[in-house]
Amino acid sequence: MPSTLIGSIAKQGQKQLTCVSNNAGIEDYGLGILLNNRQVKRMISSYVGENKEFERQYLTGELEVELTPQGTLAEKMRAGGAGIPAYYTPTGVGTQIQQGGFPIRIASAGKSEILSQPKDTRTFNNKEYVLEHSIVGDFSLIKAWKADTAGNVIWRKSARNFNPDVATAGKVCIAEVEEIVPEGYFDPDQVHLPSVYVHRIVKSQEKEKRIEFRTLHVEG
């Protein structure tokens, strides 16, 4: 999690943000800091179960939410980074994901103010698929293990689950890394993300790595 970059956004104070993340952080960490500051207008996420402030803002109509299956969310970003505007997937066929009607925003009286729209479907080889539009953001904020001064990036273990897709899906990619090494330090076969995708490198100021606990009441 790029906690240093998130902290900088909190200090900068930009409002009305649309944030795309597989989770919404927790109350005092990660994206939870931006939620506490009322800087987020809409969240596009797959898992939001550990943030009480997120729940409160959504149920009171302060926050818009697009719940997206986790694999679909990852593919939306990967496709966006590859220049693919939309794609078909079997995930969500026959559910509210396809049929629409999910309350993206709840009015103060508890009624739905903004509802998700139905999605187009097509049949391929006798199987139905739903059309999903890709995601391209203005900025990609990623967290990595190391980068060289040219911007080549490597991750450790499960940090590669989402970060590479996020990195390529942004018009400007800012990489927060634990260590910056000289150009040429990496064997080319070690590089996970080439420098062509990275526009800025920031040394992480995070002193403590926290873990978000996940329970069985997963939405999405």
FENCORGI-V260800 format. One record per residue. N is the residue number from 1. PSI is psi as a letter, one per 20 degrees, with the letter a starting at -180 (none if undefined). NEAR is the number of other ideal C-beta (glycine too) atoms within 8 Angstrom. Layout:
# FENCORGI-V260800
n:N psi:PSI near:NEAR
n:N psi:PSI near:NEAR
This chain:
# FENCORGI-V260800
n:1 psi:p near:7
n:2 psi:m near:11
n:3 psi:h near:12
n:4 psi:g near:12
n:5 psi:g near:11
n:6 psi:g near:14
n:7 psi:h near:10
n:8 psi:h near:8
n:9 psi:h near:11
n:10 psi:g near:11
n:11 psi:h near:6
n:12 psi:h near:6
n:13 psi:j near:7
n:14 psi:p near:7
n:15 psi:r near:7
n:16 psi:k near:6
n:17 psi:q near:11
n:18 psi:o near:9
n:19 psi:p near:10
n:20 psi:o near:10
n:21 psi:q near:10
n:22 psi:i near:9
n:23 psi:r near:13
n:24 psi:j near:14
n:25 psi:a near:13
n:26 psi:r near:10
n:27 psi:h near:8
n:28 psi:k near:6
n:29 psi:q near:11
n:30 psi:b near:12
n:31 psi:i near:13
n:32 psi:h near:15
n:33 psi:g near:13
n:34 psi:h near:13
n:35 psi:g near:16
n:36 psi:h near:9
n:37 psi:j near:8
n:38 psi:k near:7
n:39 psi:i near:12
n:40 psi:p near:12
n:41 psi:g near:8
n:42 psi:p near:12
n:43 psi:p near:15
n:44 psi:o near:11
n:45 psi:r near:16
n:46 psi:h near:12
n:47 psi:p near:12
n:48 psi:k near:14
n:49 psi:i near:9
n:50 psi:j near:10
n:51 psi:o near:14
n:52 psi:h near:6
n:53 psi:h near:10
n:54 psi:g near:13
n:55 psi:g near:9
n:56 psi:g near:9
n:57 psi:h near:10
n:58 psi:g near:11
n:59 psi:i near:7
n:60 psi:j near:8
n:61 psi:j near:10
n:62 psi:i near:7
n:63 psi:p near:13
n:64 psi:q near:9
n:65 psi:p near:11
n:66 psi:o near:11
n:67 psi:p near:9
n:68 psi:p near:12
n:69 psi:q near:10
n:70 psi:g near:10
n:71 psi:h near:8
n:72 psi:g near:14
n:73 psi:g near:14
n:74 psi:g near:12
n:75 psi:h near:11
n:76 psi:g near:14
n:77 psi:g near:16
n:78 psi:g near:11
n:79 psi:g near:12
n:80 psi:g near:14
n:81 psi:h near:12
n:82 psi:j near:7
n:83 psi:j near:5
n:84 psi:o near:8
n:85 psi:h near:6
n:86 psi:r near:8
n:87 psi:r near:9
n:88 psi:q near:8
n:89 psi:q near:11
n:90 psi:i near:8
n:91 psi:p near:9
n:92 psi:i near:13
n:93 psi:p near:10
n:94 psi:j near:6
n:95 psi:a near:7
n:96 psi:h near:8
n:97 psi:g near:12
n:98 psi:g near:12
n:99 psi:i near:8
n:100 psi:r near:10
n:101 psi:i near:7
n:102 psi:p near:10
n:103 psi:n near:9
n:104 psi:h near:10
n:105 psi:p near:11
n:106 psi:p near:11
n:107 psi:r near:9
n:108 psi:h near:5
n:109 psi:j near:4
n:110 psi:i near:5
n:111 psi:q near:6
n:112 psi:p near:8
n:113 psi:h near:8
n:114 psi:p near:7
n:115 psi:q near:9
n:116 psi:q near:8
n:117 psi:q near:5
n:118 psi:q near:6
n:119 psi:q near:11
n:120 psi:q near:6
n:121 psi:q near:10
n:122 psi:q near:8
n:123 psi:p near:8
n:124 psi:p near:6
n:125 psi:l near:4
n:126 psi:k near:3
n:127 psi:p near:7
n:128 psi:q near:9
n:129 psi:q near:12
n:130 psi:q near:15
n:131 psi:p near:11
n:132 psi:p near:13
n:133 psi:q near:7
n:134 psi:r near:13
n:135 psi:p near:10
n:136 psi:p near:8
n:137 psi:r near:10
n:138 psi:h near:5
n:139 psi:q near:9
n:140 psi:p near:12
n:141 psi:o near:11
n:142 psi:q near:13
n:143 psi:p near:12
n:144 psi:r near:16
n:145 psi:g near:9
n:146 psi:q near:12
n:147 psi:q near:15
n:148 psi:r near:14
n:149 psi:i near:9
n:150 psi:i near:6
n:151 psi:j near:12
n:152 psi:p near:13
n:153 psi:q near:16
n:154 psi:q near:13
n:155 psi:r near:12
n:156 psi:p near:5
n:157 psi:c near:5
n:158 psi:i near:4
n:159 psi:i near:10
n:160 psi:i near:8
n:161 psi:g near:6
n:162 psi:h near:8
n:163 psi:g near:13
n:164 psi:h near:10
n:165 psi:g near:11
n:166 psi:g near:13
n:167 psi:g near:16
n:168 psi:i near:15
n:169 psi:j near:15
n:170 psi:q near:13
n:171 psi:h near:6
n:172 psi:p near:9
n:173 psi:p near:13
n:174 psi:o near:14
n:175 psi:o near:16
n:176 psi:p near:14
n:177 psi:q near:15
n:178 psi:h near:7
n:179 psi:p near:7
n:180 psi:p near:9
n:181 psi:r near:9
n:182 psi:q near:6
n:183 psi:p near:7
n:184 psi:i near:5
n:185 psi:h near:6
n:186 psi:q near:11
n:187 psi:p near:4
n:188 psi:h near:5
n:189 psi:i near:4
n:190 psi:h near:7
n:191 psi:p near:10
n:192 psi:h near:9
n:193 psi:o near:15
n:194 psi:q near:6
n:195 psi:i near:9
n:196 psi:h near:4
n:197 psi:i near:10
n:198 psi:p near:14
n:199 psi:h near:6
n:200 psi:q near:8
n:201 psi:p near:11
n:202 psi:p near:10
n:203 psi:p near:9
n:204 psi:p near:11
n:205 psi:j near:6
n:206 psi:p near:7
n:207 psi:h near:3
n:208 psi:p near:4
n:209 psi:o near:4
n:210 psi:q near:6
n:211 psi:p near:4
n:212 psi:o near:10
n:213 psi:p near:5
n:214 psi:p near:7
n:215 psi:a near:7
n:216 psi:i near:3
n:217 psi:l near:5
n:218 psi:p near:8
n:219 psi:q near:8
n:220 psi:none near:10
